Amino acid sequence: MRKLGDDLRLRVLNSMRWRVLFGVLAVLTLAVVVLGWKWSTLAAGRSKVLKLPGVVEIQEVRLASKQGGRVKQLEVAEGQWVEKDQELLIFEAPELRAKLAQLEAQRNSIKVEIDKANKGSRLQEIEAAAAAADAAAKKWERLKKGFRDEEVKQAESDFQASQADLTLAEEELARAVPLFRKRMISPSEYDQYQATYQRAQSHASTLKTKWQMMKNGGWEPEIKEAEALAKQAAANLDLLKVSLGEERRMLTAKMDQKLAEIDEVKAQLAESTIRAPARAIIDVLPVRKGDVLAPNQTVARILKLDDLWVKIFVPETEVGKVRLGQAVEVTVDAYPGRRFQGTIYYIASQSEFTPRNVQSIDERRHQVFGIRVRVTDPAAEGVLKSGLAATVYVPLAV
């Protein structure tokens, strides 16, 4: 009996030990589950991604011509891809081309006049006037300064020689007088002696005057006359230079005006050809060949492929976790499973109520901030279209 009782107590003790062990294991398991759930919740909070609906938008550009006119040729069609500066539409412009030819002819005529003013007879006139002015000025200076000693001595020597000639002629005339009275020489011979004497007398008088003038430094009236001639020649030269300068300035102004008119017509001619401002797709082309369009009338509507974005709205409670330049991902319902890279480039500075055309994940009564996401992924080109429903995944920073 005693042995049986000991066995019973031993079994009870073992059973209690196993129950305690199972209890401890259950408590530890529950603690691990609770801690794991809390850890996963915290981790999920740290890496929270905000999922927001939006709409794809593309920048529209309405092209027009400031010139207008009759449509000569269409180079593209609706739905066609075009590159930057590609010709889309050409207007007829015969009047402008004729006016341009006329202006260019006038420009060439003015150029000939400018060349003539720079290299023609006017320059020769100025050169001649400059030479005359220089000669007159030098003569005036020479008369003011007087003659050199060598010139004075030469004049004196010439006068002395003329005096000798005069004396000789006088002596010969004196010898001829009695011979003429005695009729030993003819009247013509006597006249010749007399003429020789008179010439010698006149020549001597002239040389004497010249010698005295050179010895005294020049004759005052002659100096004044030389001064007046020098000033007149200088004034004539200045007048020719001023006249030529004014003519050149006038021709230069005429040329500048003509070149400006040519540039104006060329600008008008450039408006006769409509070109694509960037890589785009032709959305609407409402004109046809032969149509006459008024200036500034829209001839085409294009969609710029490099200006594509998604408009979304972020709840007020989350806007503080969104920043400019933040990388996001964009999906569209039309292409499930594809994600396109984008960047937040605009955050509104003023809140608004949730728009009707956006199904906000948060309560509609909450205020939201408009945000624009630029789709920078090259794979989105030609895939995303204006008006497509999109979803933007924004990783929020805590």
C-alpha positions in Angstrom: 0.0 0.0 0.0 2.8 2.4 0.9 4.5 1.7 -2.4 1.3 2.3 -4.3 0.9 5.7 -2.6 4.4 6.8 -3.5 3.9 6.0 -7.1 0.6 8.0 -7.2 2.3 11.1 -5.7 5.2 10.8 -8.2 2.7 10.8 -11.1 0.9 13.9 -9.8 4.1 15.8 -9.4 5.2 15.0 -12.9 1.8 16.0 -14.3 2.0 19.4 -12.5 5.5 20.0 -13.8 4.4 19.4 -17.4 1.4 21.8 -16.9 3.7 24.5 -15.6 6.1 24.0 -18.5 3.2 24.2 -21.1 1.9 27.4 -19.4 5.3 29.0 -19.5 5.7 28.1 -23.2 2.2 29.5 -24.0 3.0 32.8 -22.3 6.3 33.1 -24.2 4.7 32.3 -27.5 2.0 35.0 -26.9 4.7 37.5 -25.9 6.6 36.8 -29.1 3.5 37.2 -31.2 2.5 40.5 -29.6 6.0 41.9 -29.9 6.2 40.7 -33.6 2.9 42.4 -34.3 4.0 45.6 -32.7 7.3 45.6 -34.5 5.7 45.0 -37.8 3.2 47.8 -37.1 6.0 50.2 -36.3 8.0 49.1 -39.3 4.9 49.6 -41.5 4.5 53.1 -40.0 8.1 53.9 -40.8 7.8 52.8 -44.5 4.2 54.0 -45.1 3.3 54.7 -48.8 0.5 57.0 -49.6 -1.7 55.9 -52.5 -3.4 58.7 -54.2 -5.7 58.9 -57.3 -5.1 61.5 -60.0 -5.5 62.3 -63.6 -2.9 62.5 -66.4 -2.5 65.9 -67.9 -0.4 67.1 -70.9 0.4 70.7 -71.8 -1.6 71.9 -74.8 -0.1 74.4 -77.2 -2.2 76.3 -79.7 -0.2 77.3 -82.7 -1.1 80.4 -84.8 0.5 82.8 -87.3 0.8 86.5 -86.6 0.7 87.0 -90.4 -2.1 84.8 -91.6 -3.0 84.2 -95.2 -4.0 81.4 -97.6 -2.8 77.9 -96.6 -0.4 76.7 -99.3 0.6 73.3 -98.0 0.0 71.0 -95.0 3.1 69.0 -94.0 1.5 66.9 -91.2 -1.7 65.2 -90.2 -3.7 64.7 -87.0 -2.1 62.1 -84.7 1.3 62.5 -86.2 4.5 62.8 -84.1 6.6 65.9 -84.9 10.1 67.0 -83.9 11.2 70.4 -82.7 11.3 73.0 -85.6 9.6 70.6 -88.0 7.4 72.4 -90.6 3.7 71.9 -90.0 1.9 74.4 -92.3 3.0 76.9 -95.0 1.1 80.0 -96.0 1.3 81.7 -99.4 3.1 85.0 -99.2 3.9 86.4 -102.7 3.4 90.0 -101.6 6.0 89.7 -98.8 8.5 88.0 -101.1 8.1 90.8 -103.7 8.5 93.5 -101.0 11.6 91.7 -99.8 13.1 91.7 -103.3 12.3 95.5 -103.6 13.9 96.3 -100.3 17.0 94.3 -101.1 17.4 96.2 -104.4 17.1 99.5 -102.5 19.7 98.2 -100.0 22.1 97.4 -102.9 21.6 100.9 -104.3 22.4 102.5 -101.0 25.5 100.3 -100.8 26.7 101.7 -104.1 26.3 105.2 -102.9 28.2 104.4 -99.7 31.1 102.9 -101.8 31.1 106.0 -104.0 31.2 108.3 -100.9 34.1 106.2 -99.5 36.1 105.8 -102.7 34.7 108.2 -105.4 35.3 111.7 -106.7 34.4 113.3 -103.4 37.6 111.9 -101.9 39.6 113.2 -104.9 38.1 116.7 -104.3 39.0 116.5 -100.7 42.6 115.4 -101.5 42.9 118.3 -104.0 41.5 120.8 -101.5 43.9 119.5 -98.9 46.9 119.9 -101.2 45.8 123.5 -102.1 45.3 124.4 -98.4 48.7 123.0 -97.5 50.4 124.9 -100.3 48.7 128.2 -99.3 49.6 127.7 -95.7 53.2 127.0 -96.5 53.4 130.2 -98.7 51.8 132.2 -95.9 54.3 130.8 -93.4 57.2 131.5 -95.8 56.1 135.1 -96.3 55.7 135.7 -92.6 59.1 134.3 -91.8 60.8 136.1 -94.6 63.4 134.9 -97.1 66.6 133.0 -96.4 69.9 134.8 -96.6 70.9 132.9 -99.7 67.7 134.0 -101.4 68.3 137.6 -100.4 71.9 137.5 -101.7 70.7 135.9 -104.9 68.2 138.7 -105.4 70.9 141.3 -104.7 73.2 139.6 -107.2 70.4 139.6 -109.8 69.8 143.3 -109.2 73.5 144.1 -109.5 73.7 142.2 -112.8 70.6 144.1 -114.1 72.3 147.3 -113.1 75.3 146.4 -115.2 73.1 145.6 -118.1 71.3 148.9 -117.6 74.6 150.8 -117.6 75.7 149.1 -120.7 72.5 149.8 -122.5 72.6 153.4 -121.4 76.1 153.9 -122.7 75.3 152.2 -126.1 72.2 154.5 -126.4 74.4 157.5 -125.6 76.8 156.6 -128.4 73.9 156.0 -130.7 72.4 159.5 -130.3 75.1 161.5 -132.2 75.4 158.8 -134.8 71.7 159.0 -135.4 71.8 162.8 -135.7 74.6 162.5 -138.2 72.6 159.9 -140.0 75.3 157.4 -139.6 72.7 154.8 -138.3 69.2 154.1 -139.4 66.1 155.0 -137.4 65.4 151.3 -136.8 68.8 150.7 -135.3 68.4 153.8 -133.1 65.0 152.4 -131.9 66.6 149.1 -131.1 69.2 150.8 -128.9 66.4 152.7 -127.2 64.2 149.6 -126.6 67.2 147.7 -125.2 67.8 150.5 -122.7 64.2 150.6 -121.7 64.0 146.9 -121.1 67.2 147.0 -119.1 65.8 149.8 -117.1 62.5 148.0 -116.4 64.2 144.7 -115.5 66.6 146.5 -113.1 63.7 148.2 -111.4 61.8 144.9 -111.0 64.8 143.2 -109.5 65.5 146.1 -107.2 61.9 145.9 -105.9 62.3 142.1 -105.4 65.6 142.5 -103.6 64.2 145.2 -101.3 61.1 143.1 -100.5 63.2 140.0 -99.7 65.6 142.1 -97.7 62.7 143.7 -95.7 61.0 140.3 -95.1 58.1 140.5 -97.6 55.5 142.9 -98.6 52.7 143.4 -96.1 49.8 143.3 -98.5 51.2 140.2 -100.1 51.5 138.5 -96.7 47.9 139.4 -95.9 46.8 138.1 -99.2 48.6 134.8 -98.6 47.0 134.6 -95.2 43.5 135.1 -96.6 44.1 132.5 -99.3 45.4 130.0 -96.8 42.4 130.5 -94.5 40.0 130.2 -97.5 41.7 127.0 -98.7 41.4 125.5 -95.1 37.7 126.5 -94.9 37.0 125.0 -98.2 38.7 121.7 -97.1 36.7 121.7 -93.8 33.5 122.3 -95.8 34.2 119.4 -98.1 35.0 117.1 -95.1 31.8 118.1 -93.2 29.8 117.7 -96.3 31.2 114.2 -96.9 30.7 113.2 -93.2 27.1 114.3 -93.3 26.6 112.4 -96.6 28.1 109.3 -95.0 26.0 109.6 -91.9 22.9 110.1 -94.0 23.7 107.0 -96.1 24.5 105.0 -93.0 21.1 105.9 -91.5 19.4 105.1 -94.8 21.1 101.7 -94.8 20.2 101.0 -91.2 16.6 101.8 -91.9 16.5 99.6 -95.0 18.1 96.7 -93.1 15.5 97.1 -90.4 12.7 97.0 -93.0 14.3 93.9 -94.5 14.4 92.2 -91.1 10.8 93.1 -90.5 9.7 91.5 -93.8 11.8 88.5 -93.1 10.1 88.1 -89.7 6.8 88.3 -91.4 7.9 85.7 -93.9 9.0 83.5 -91.0 5.4 83.7 -89.7 4.2 82.2 -93.0 5.7 78.8 -91.9 4.3 77.2 -88.7 6.9 75.0 -87.0 6.7 72.7 -84.0 8.1 74.4 -80.8 9.0 71.1 -79.3 8.6 67.3 -79.8 4.9 66.8 -79.7 1.9 65.1 -81.3 -0.6 66.8 -83.5 -3.9 66.7 -81.6 -6.1 68.8 -83.7 -5.5 70.2 -87.2 -8.7 72.1 -88.2 -7.5 73.7 -91.5 -7.1 72.5 -95.0 -5.1 73.5 -98.1 -6.7 76.7 -99.6 -8.2 78.0 -96.4 -7.8 81.7 -95.8 -7.0 82.4 -92.1 -6.9 85.6 -90.2 -3.8 86.6 -88.2 -3.5 84.9 -84.8 -6.1 82.3 -85.7 -5.4 78.9 -84.3 -4.2 76.5 -87.0 -3.2 73.5 -84.9 -3.3 72.2 -81.3 -0.4 70.0 -80.2 0.5 68.1 -77.0 4.0 68.6 -75.7 5.4 65.2 -74.7 8.0 66.7 -72.5 5.5 68.6 -70.4 3.4 65.7 -68.9 2.2 65.5 -65.3 -0.3 63.9 -63.0 -2.5 66.1 -60.8 -3.2 64.6 -57.3 -4.5 65.8 -54.0 -2.8 65.1 -50.6 -4.8 65.3 -47.4 -3.9 68.1 -45.1 -2.8 65.6 -42.4 -0.1 64.2 -44.7 1.1 67.2 -46.7 3.9 67.8 -44.2 5.4 64.5 -45.2 5.6 65.4 -48.9 8.5 67.4 -50.3 9.5 69.0 -53.6 11.8 66.8 -55.7 10.5 63.7 -54.1 10.6 60.5 -56.3 7.3 58.8 -56.7 5.8 56.0 -58.9 2.8 56.3 -61.2 0.4 53.7 -62.6 -2.5 53.9 -64.9 -5.5 51.6 -65.3 -4.9 51.2 -69.0 -1.5 49.6 -68.4 -1.8 47.5 -65.3 1.4 46.2 -63.7 3.5 49.0 -65.3 5.0 51.7 -63.0 6.5 54.9 -64.3 9.0 57.0 -62.4 8.1 60.6 -61.5 9.0 63.6 -59.4 6.9 66.0 -57.3 7.6 69.5 -58.8 4.7 71.5 -57.4 2.9 71.7 -54.1 0.0 74.2 -53.7 0.5 76.9 -51.1 -3.2 77.1 -50.4 -5.5 74.3 -49.4 -8.9 73.5 -51.0 -11.8 71.1 -50.6 -11.6 67.8 -52.3 -12.6 68.3 -55.9 -15.6 66.3 -57.2 -13.7 64.5 -59.9 -11.2 62.9 -57.5 -12.2 59.9 -55.4 -10.2 60.7 -52.3 -9.1 57.8 -50.2 -9.5 59.9 -47.0 -12.7 61.5 -46.0 -14.1 63.9 -48.6 -14.7 66.5 -46.0 -11.0 66.9 -45.3 -9.1 69.7 -46.9 -6.4 68.7 -49.4 -3.5 70.3 -51.2 -3.0 70.1 -55.0 0.3 68.5 -56.1 1.7 68.0 -59.5 3.9 65.0 -60.4 6.2 65.3 -63.4 6.5 61.9 -65.2 10.2 61.7 -66.0 10.3 58.1 -67.1 11.2 57.8 -70.9 9.0 54.7 -71.1 5.9 56.9 -70.4 6.3 58.8 -73.8 3.5 57.8 -76.1 1.9 55.6 -73.4 0.4 58.2 -71.0 -2.4 60.2 -72.5 -4.3 63.2 -71.3 -7.3 62.3 -69.1 -6.1 58.8 -68.1 -6.9 57.8 -64.5 -3.7 57.3 -62.6 -2.5 56.3 -59.2 0.5 57.9 -57.5 2.5 56.1 -54.8 4.1 58.6 -52.5 6.5 57.3 -49.8 5.9 59.5 -46.8 8.7 60.6 -44.5 7.9 60.4 -40.8 
